Amino acid sequence: MAFTSYVPKKPVQSVSVDSIALERHYSVLQIAEMWSLSEKTVRRMFENEEGVLLWGSPETRRKRGYITLRIPESVMLRVHFQRTRRAG
C-alpha cells in the first residue's frame, strides 16, 4: 500500500475575481449614455483600469486595431467614486 500525503489545493482565483466575473458588465456605449459622455471619453477613462475585460486585435501597419471593453459594475462604481471625490 503506497503512502500519499494530503496536500490541499490552492484556489485558482480569489473570491473577488470570481465575484467580478459574475457581475453585470457594461459596454462603452452603455456607460457613455448613462453618464452623458462621448464613447471616446469613456474608453479613455476605462482602458487602463484593473478588472476591465479587453479583447480585440492590435493595430498593424495595414490594418486598424479594434479593442472591445466590457466594464464590470464594481469597476464602473469605483471610477465614478474616484472621479466625483476629485471634483469635490
C-alpha positions in Angstrom: 0.0 0.0 0.0 1.5 3.3 -1.1 1.5 6.3 1.3 0.3 9.5 -0.2 0.2 12.7 1.7 -2.7 15.0 1.5 -1.9 18.5 0.2 -4.8 20.9 0.0 -5.1 22.5 -3.4 -4.9 26.3 -3.6 -7.9 28.1 -5.1 -7.1 29.2 -8.7 -8.9 32.5 -8.3 -9.7 34.7 -5.3 -13.3 35.4 -4.2 -13.1 38.9 -5.5 -12.2 37.8 -9.0 -15.0 35.2 -9.0 -17.5 37.9 -8.0 -16.3 40.3 -10.7 -16.8 37.5 -13.3 -20.5 37.1 -12.3 -21.2 40.9 -12.1 -23.1 42.7 -14.8 -20.7 44.1 -17.4 -21.4 47.3 -19.4 -20.2 48.3 -22.8 -18.6 51.6 -23.5 -21.8 52.8 -25.2 -24.0 51.9 -22.3 -21.8 53.9 -19.8 -21.5 56.8 -22.3 -25.3 57.1 -22.5 -25.8 56.7 -18.7 -23.1 59.4 -17.9 -23.9 61.7 -20.9 -20.3 61.4 -22.2 -18.8 60.5 -25.5 -17.7 56.9 -26.2 -14.1 58.2 -26.7 -14.1 59.8 -23.2 -15.4 56.6 -21.6 -12.9 54.4 -23.5 -10.0 56.6 -22.2 -11.4 56.5 -18.7 -11.5 52.7 -18.5 -8.9 51.3 -20.9 -6.2 51.1 -18.2 -8.5 50.2 -15.2 -7.9 47.0 -13.4 -10.7 44.5 -13.8 -11.9 45.7 -17.3 -12.1 43.0 -19.9 -10.2 43.9 -23.1 -10.0 41.9 -26.3 -9.5 42.5 -29.9 -6.7 42.9 -32.4 -3.8 45.3 -32.2 -3.1 47.9 -34.9 -0.7 46.9 -37.6 0.9 48.9 -40.5 -2.0 47.9 -42.8 -5.0 47.4 -40.5 -6.7 49.4 -37.8 -6.8 47.8 -34.4 -10.1 47.1 -32.6 -10.3 46.8 -28.9 -13.6 45.8 -27.2 -14.1 46.8 -23.5 -16.5 45.3 -21.0 -16.6 47.1 -17.7 -17.8 45.3 -14.5 -20.3 47.2 -12.4 -17.9 47.4 -9.4 -15.2 48.9 -11.6 -17.7 51.5 -13.0 -18.7 52.4 -9.5 -15.1 52.7 -8.3 -14.2 55.0 -11.1 -17.3 57.1 -10.6 -16.4 57.4 -6.9 -12.8 58.4 -7.6 -13.9 61.0 -10.2 -16.5 62.6 -8.0 -14.3 62.7 -5.0 -11.6 64.6 -7.0 -14.1 67.2 -8.2 -15.4 68.0 -4.7 
